[in-house]
Amino acid sequence: MKTKILALLMTTAITNIEAQSIKDQERSVDAPYSIKLEILEKNHSSAVPTKLSLEVYEFFSAYGIKANQSIVEQDIRGKKLTKSLAIPSAVSFLQIRYKFGKSYGKFFGGQRAYLIEDGDDFTCELYPDSVWFHGKGALKMNLQTQLFKLLIKYEDRKTDIFNPNYFEDEMRLFNRINNEQIELLTRYKGLVSDKVYNYLYHQCTGSENFRMLAIVRNTVLSNLPESSGRAMAFYSKHIAGARFENLSDSVHISSTFMDFLYLKEKFDFELISTDTAHINKIGAITLFSNIKKKYKGNIRSRLFVIGFSDLAKRYSDVLGYLDTAIHSSKNTAYFNLLQKLSKSLTNGQMAYPFELPDSSGKLLKLEDLKGKVVIMDFWFTGCIACKVLAKQMIPILKHFKGKDVAFVSVNVDHAKETWLKSLRKGEYTHEGNFDVFTDGLGYGHPILKHYNFNSYPRLIIIGPDGRLISATPPRPVDDQHLKDLMKLIESNLL
């Protein structure tokens, strides 16, 4: 039997998917949903346990989306912690991150989010390499822990893209992972609710499909003659023919499957675009039109949210399609997020009135910079692309030195000392910048929520009157983009 993309084999197996009720979908994000949990540290190694971070959100995506996010951080060295957490919807997601010494263990370092439900009340035991639960809702939580651990054991494997059988070997591996996960999941069928079972089924399938497609796409777009040709042949044989227009609407809550579905739509269009390395501005709008025609309901709305979060960072022209996406969305959460995205990225809106501390604790306010064009650069320690952008910005800083242009470097690290060490190294910022910090709130700071920033680096430009010039300005990656950015800044000087 020929090996096929996992989704072709797996998604048709579920014929009775329980859809979320309309009542659940349309509840306000302010509804009083909650869970209770008790945290017990069960460290049996020489590592010293330090900080616990609990992140709750309504839905999430590999494309930098964490909707209605809230974060609780606490040092629990040898302590027991009891918390009642408000959650944004009846079905939400919880990410547990637990640091031993200066680093997170493998289990705690990734994007491993647990599905949680209103009324869950459990004890959570933290181990250096795992989490275990007891109490109401614990069965589904422990099932998710086991599914995560099946993935982790394959994450350190060595791969060779130049191996003639590379893609087939990866497909066999992903099939094996998926088979192990589905075998485990099947043992819980009837023990967990249909909603939980079907969600996890599509999470498992979507995760491996997304990983496989990402490998193929990145190789095809690399333009390396031998490997990109083999990747394209593999895609044509195993993936290209898959169709998903008739999926049950409830699939939209599966983050990994929806990310896979979006990536496939994007890649299919990239292959027929005149510019195969990137979707151009017109192409991006065409992509959204295709999504609107092929899908409906919550699946379409979710794909719109992912697409705009992905492409609006680079292509301001796609914002013109946001109104169409907003008015086609019936799901309250997706509708609100699309509206927020539109408002935060629309040029001419008043910029967020920030007040951010510098290294001495003195606050820098947007109003302090009135009369200047403000270039804000958002970054975090360890971000390679942030270092690259810092170098690319050097000609801009030199060109506008002595003019009414203020460069504000905004660090989003959680730890102030981490930020200060990076400042001393000088890899992310430059002399003459206003260096400020999100004051330990990290990604939870209001300015990042306002602009819906979840991936970095990010640039925004604010005019002398405090209005947003662009939340998606050109990045100076080459001479043309450098000229475009200079022209945009010049045209807004008083």
C-alpha positions in Angstrom: 0.0 0.0 0.0 1.3 3.5 -0.8 2.2 5.8 2.0 -0.1 8.8 2.0 -0.3 12.0 3.9 -1.6 11.2 7.4 -4.6 13.4 7.1 -5.9 11.4 4.1 -5.8 8.3 6.2 -7.0 9.6 9.5 -9.5 12.4 9.1 -12.1 10.2 7.4 -12.0 7.8 10.3 -14.2 9.9 12.5 -17.7 10.1 11.3 -19.5 11.4 14.4 -17.7 14.4 15.6 -19.4 16.3 18.3 -19.8 20.0 17.3 -19.4 22.7 19.9 -22.8 24.1 20.8 -23.8 27.4 19.4 -24.2 28.5 23.0 -20.6 27.8 23.8 -19.4 29.5 20.6 -21.3 32.7 21.3 -20.6 33.2 25.0 -18.7 36.3 25.8 -15.0 36.0 26.7 -15.9 37.6 30.0 -18.1 34.7 31.0 -17.3 33.3 34.5 -15.5 30.1 33.5 -12.8 28.8 35.8 -10.7 25.8 36.9 -9.1 25.1 40.2 -5.6 23.5 40.5 -3.1 22.7 43.2 0.6 22.6 42.2 2.9 20.1 43.9 6.6 20.1 43.1 7.9 16.6 42.9 11.6 17.1 42.2 13.7 14.0 42.6 16.8 15.3 40.8 19.7 17.5 41.7 18.2 20.3 39.6 16.9 23.3 41.7 13.3 24.1 40.8 12.6 27.8 40.4 9.8 29.5 38.5 6.4 28.3 37.5 4.5 29.9 34.6 0.8 29.2 33.8 -0.6 30.5 30.6 -4.3 30.3 29.7 -5.8 31.2 26.4 -8.9 30.6 24.4 -7.1 29.2 21.3 -3.6 29.2 20.0 -1.6 28.7 16.8 2.0 28.0 15.6 1.6 31.3 13.7 2.0 33.4 16.9 -1.6 33.5 18.1 -2.6 33.2 21.8 -6.1 34.6 22.0 -7.4 36.1 25.3 -4.2 35.2 27.0 -3.5 35.5 30.7 -0.3 34.6 32.5 0.4 33.7 36.1 4.1 33.5 37.2 5.3 32.5 40.6 8.4 31.2 42.4 7.4 28.0 44.1 10.7 26.6 45.4 9.5 23.8 47.6 6.1 25.4 48.0 2.5 24.2 47.4 0.5 26.5 45.2 -3.3 26.5 45.1 -5.0 28.6 42.4 -8.4 29.3 40.9 -7.9 30.4 37.4 -10.4 32.3 35.3 -10.5 30.8 31.8 -11.9 32.7 28.7 -14.3 30.0 27.5 -15.9 26.7 28.5 -13.1 24.9 26.6 -9.7 26.7 26.9 -6.0 25.8 26.9 -3.4 25.7 29.6 0.4 25.8 29.1 2.5 24.8 32.1 6.1 25.9 32.0 8.4 25.0 34.9 12.0 26.0 35.1 14.7 23.9 36.8 17.8 26.1 37.5 18.2 28.4 34.6 16.4 26.4 31.9 13.2 24.5 31.2 13.2 20.8 30.9 12.3 19.3 27.5 8.7 18.7 28.6 8.3 22.2 29.8 10.1 24.2 27.1 7.8 23.6 24.1 4.4 24.7 23.0 2.5 22.0 24.8 -0.9 23.2 25.7 -3.5 21.2 27.6 -7.2 21.3 26.7 -9.0 22.3 29.9 -12.7 22.6 30.6 -14.8 24.8 32.9 -15.1 23.2 36.4 -11.9 21.2 36.2 -10.4 20.7 39.7 -7.2 18.8 39.9 -3.9 18.5 41.7 -0.9 18.9 39.3 2.4 17.1 40.3 5.4 18.6 38.6 8.4 16.3 37.8 11.6 17.3 36.0 10.5 15.5 32.9 6.7 15.3 33.2 3.4 16.4 34.8 0.8 14.2 36.4 -2.7 15.0 37.6 -5.2 13.8 40.1 -8.8 14.9 40.6 -11.7 16.1 38.4 -10.6 16.3 34.8 -7.3 14.4 35.5 -8.0 11.6 33.1 -7.9 13.8 30.0 -4.9 15.7 31.4 -2.9 12.6 32.0 -3.8 11.3 28.5 -2.4 14.6 27.0 0.8 14.2 29.1 1.3 10.8 27.6 0.7 12.0 24.0 3.2 14.8 24.5 5.8 12.4 25.8 5.4 10.2 22.7 6.4 13.3 20.6 9.4 14.3 22.8 11.2 11.0 22.4 11.6 11.7 18.7 12.6 15.4 18.9 16.3 14.9 19.2 16.7 12.6 16.1 19.4 13.4 13.5 18.2 14.1 10.0 20.0 14.4 6.7 18.1 16.4 4.0 20.5 15.1 1.4 19.6 11.5 2.0 17.8 10.3 -1.2 15.1 8.8 1.0 14.9 11.7 3.4 11.2 12.6 2.8 10.0 9.0 2.8 12.0 8.3 6.0 10.4 11.3 7.7 6.9 10.3 6.5 7.5 6.8 7.9 8.6 8.3 11.2 5.6 10.6 11.4 3.3 7.7 10.6 4.9 5.7 13.4 4.4 8.6 15.9 0.9 9.1 14.8 0.1 5.3 15.0 1.5 5.2 18.6 -0.6 8.2 19.6 -3.8 6.9 18.0 -3.2 3.5 19.6 -2.9 5.2 23.0 -5.9 7.5 22.3 -8.1 4.5 21.3 -7.6 2.9 24.7 -9.2 6.0 26.2 -12.2 6.1 23.9 -15.3 6.0 26.0 -13.4 7.1 29.1 -13.0 10.7 28.0 -15.8 12.7 26.3 -16.3 12.6 22.6 -15.4 16.3 22.4 -12.0 15.6 24.1 -11.4 12.4 22.1 -12.1 14.1 18.7 -10.0 17.2 19.6 -7.0 15.0 20.6 -7.5 12.8 17.5 -7.1 15.8 15.2 -4.3 17.3 17.3 -2.3 14.2 16.8 -3.0 14.0 13.1 -2.6 17.7 12.5 0.7 17.8 14.4 2.4 15.2 12.2 0.9 16.6 9.0 2.0 20.1 9.8 5.6 19.0 10.6 5.8 17.0 7.4 4.4 19.7 5.2 6.6 22.3 6.8 9.7 20.2 5.9 8.6 19.8 2.3 7.6 23.4 1.8 10.8 24.8 3.3 12.8 22.5 1.1 10.9 23.3 -2.1 11.2 27.1 -1.5 14.9 26.8 -0.7 15.6 26.4 -4.4 18.4 23.9 -3.8 18.1 22.0 -7.1 18.4 18.4 -6.0 16.6 18.5 -2.7 13.8 20.9 -3.8 13.1 18.7 -6.8 12.7 15.6 -4.6 10.6 17.6 -2.2 8.3 18.7 -4.9 8.0 15.2 -6.3 7.1 14.0 -2.8 4.5 16.7 -2.4 2.8 15.9 -5.7 2.7 12.2 -4.9 1.5 12.2 -1.3 0.0 15.6 -0.3 -1.2 17.7 -3.2 -4.4 15.8 -3.8 -5.7 15.9 -0.3 -9.1 17.8 0.0 -10.7 19.0 3.2 -13.7 21.1 2.2 -16.2 18.8 3.9 -14.6 18.6 7.4 -16.9 18.8 10.5 -17.1 22.4 11.8 -15.9 21.2 15.2 -12.4 20.6 13.8 -11.7 24.3 14.2 -10.7 24.0 17.8 -7.7 21.8 16.9 -4.8 24.2 16.6 -2.4 21.8 14.9 -4.9 20.6 12.3 -6.0 24.1 11.4 -2.3 25.2 11.2 -1.7 22.3 8.8 -4.8 23.2 6.7 -3.7 26.9 6.4 -0.1 25.9 5.5 -1.4 23.6 2.8 -3.6 26.4 1.3 -0.8 28.8 1.5 1.7 26.4 -0.1 -0.7 25.4 -2.9 -1.0 29.0 -3.8 2.8 29.7 -3.5 3.3 27.0 -6.1 1.2 28.7 -8.7 2.2 32.3 -7.8 4.4 34.2 -10.1 6.8 34.6 -7.2 7.2 31.1 -5.7 9.5 32.3 -2.9 6.8 34.5 -1.3 3.1 35.3 -1.7 3.0 38.8 -3.2 0.4 41.3 -2.1 -2.2 40.5 -4.8 -1.5 36.8 -4.2 -2.3 37.1 -0.5 -5.7 38.6 -1.2 -6.3 35.8 -3.7 -5.4 33.3 -1.1 -8.0 34.7 1.3 -10.6 34.7 -1.5 -9.8 31.0 -2.1 -10.3 30.2 1.6 -13.6 32.0 1.6 -14.9 30.0 -1.4 -13.6 26.6 -0.2 -14.5 26.7 3.5 -17.4 27.8 5.7 -18.3 28.4 9.3 -15.7 28.3 12.1 -13.1 26.6 9.9 -13.1 29.5 7.5 -13.0 32.1 10.4 -10.1 30.3 12.0 -8.2 30.2 8.7 -8.8 33.9 8.3 -7.4 34.6 11.8 -4.3 32.5 11.1 -3.8 34.0 7.6 -4.0 37.6 8.7 -1.8 37.0 11.7 0.8 35.4 9.4 0.7 37.8 6.4 -0.3 41.1 7.8 3.2 41.3 9.4 4.6 41.7 5.9 1.9 42.8 3.5 -0.1 45.8 4.6 -2.3 45.5 1.5 -4.0 42.4 2.9 -5.6 44.6 5.6 -8.0 45.8 3.0 -9.6 42.3 3.0 -10.1 42.3 6.8 -13.6 43.8 6.6 -14.7 40.9 4.4 -13.2 38.4 6.9 -14.8 40.1 9.9 -18.3 40.2 8.5 -18.1 36.6 7.4 -17.2 35.4 10.9 -20.1 34.2 13.2 -17.8 33.0 16.0 -17.5 35.7 18.7 -13.9 34.9 19.6 -12.7 35.0 16.0 -14.8 38.1 15.2 -13.4 40.0 18.1 -9.8 39.0 17.3 -10.2 40.0 13.6 -11.6 43.3 14.7 -8.8 43.9 17.2 -6.3 43.0 14.5 -7.9 45.4 12.1 -8.0 48.3 14.6 -4.4 47.8 15.8 -2.9 47.6 12.3 -4.9 50.3 10.6 -2.8 53.3 9.7 -4.0 56.6 11.1 -5.3 55.1 14.4 -3.9 56.7 17.5 -0.9 54.6 18.6 -0.9 52.9 22.0 0.0 55.5 24.7 2.9 53.5 26.2 4.8 54.2 29.4 7.8 51.9 29.5 10.8 52.0 32.0 14.4 52.3 31.0 17.3 50.5 32.8 17.2 53.1 35.6 13.4 52.8 36.1 12.6 56.1 34.5 9.5 56.0 32.3 9.6 56.8 28.7 6.1 58.0 27.4 4.9 58.3 23.9 3.8 61.9 24.7 7.5 62.6 25.5 8.3 62.0 21.8 5.6 64.3 20.3 6.8 66.0 17.2 9.1 63.1 16.2 8.7 60.1 14.0 9.0 57.1 16.4 10.5 53.8 15.2 9.8 51.1 17.7 11.7 47.8 17.5 10.4 44.9 19.6 12.8 42.0 20.5 13.7 39.3 23.0 17.0 37.8 24.1 18.0 34.8 22.0 16.1 35.9 18.9 18.5 35.5 16.0 16.2 37.4 13.6 16.2 40.3 16.1 20.0 40.4 16.0 19.8 40.4 12.2 17.3 43.3 12.1 19.5 45.3 14.5 22.3 45.1 12.0 20.0 45.9 9.1 18.8 49.1 10.9 22.3 50.6 11.2 22.0 52.6 7.8 18.6 53.9 9.0 20.1 55.2 12.3 23.0 56.8 10.5 20.8 58.4 7.9 18.4 60.0 10.4 21.0 60.9 13.0 20.3 64.5 14.2 16.8 64.6 12.7 13.4 64.4 14.4 13.4 60.6 14.5 13.4 58.6 17.8 14.4 55.0 17.9 12.8 53.0 20.7 14.1 49.5 21.4 11.5 47.5 23.4 12.6 44.3 25.1 10.0 41.7 25.9 12.0 39.4 28.2 10.4 38.5 31.5 13.6 38.9 33.5 15.2 42.4 33.8 18.7 41.0 34.3 18.4 39.0 31.1 17.6 42.2 29.2 20.4 44.2 30.9 23.0 41.5 30.0 21.8 41.8 26.3 22.1 45.6 26.5 25.7 45.3 27.7 26.5 43.0 24.8 25.1 45.4 22.3 23.8 42.8 19.8 20.1 43.9 19.7 20.2 47.7 20.1 22.4 50.7 19.3 23.9 53.8 21.0 21.4 56.6 20.8 18.3 54.4 21.1 15.8 54.7 23.9 16.2 51.2 25.5 13.0 50.2 27.4 11.5 47.1 28.9 8.0 45.6 29.3 8.7 45.7 33.0 8.6 41.9 33.6 5.2 41.4 32.0 6.9 40.0 28.9 4.4 39.0 26.2 1.5 39.9 28.6 2.2 43.6 28.4 -0.7 45.7 27.2 1.2 47.3 24.3 1.9 43.8 22.8 -1.7 42.8 23.3 -2.9 46.0 21.7 -0.9 45.3 18.5 -1.5 41.5 18.8 2.3 40.9 18.7 3.2 37.2 19.4 6.3 36.8 17.2 9.5 38.9 16.9 11.2 41.1 15.8 8.5 43.6 15.0 8.7 47.2 13.8 6.1 49.9 14.0 6.3 53.6 13.0 4.4 56.3 14.8 4.0 59.8 13.4 4.8 63.2 15.1 1.1 63.5 16.0 1.0 60.2 17.8 -0.9 58.3 15.1 0.2 55.0 13.7 2.0 55.3 10.4 2.5 51.6 9.9 2.4 48.5 12.0 3.9 46.6 9.0 6.7 48.8 7.6 9.2 47.5 5.2 12.1 45.6 6.8 15.5 46.7 5.4 16.4 43.2 4.2 17.8 44.5 0.8 18.5 47.8 -0.9 15.0 48.3 -2.2 13.3 47.6 1.1 15.9 49.9 2.8 15.0 52.7 0.4 11.3 52.1 0.9 11.7 52.3 4.7 13.7 55.5 4.4 11.1 57.1 2.1 8.3 56.2 4.5 10.1 57.9 7.4 11.2 60.9 5.4 7.7 61.5 4.1 6.3 61.8 7.7 8.9 64.2 9.1 7.5 67.7 9.9 
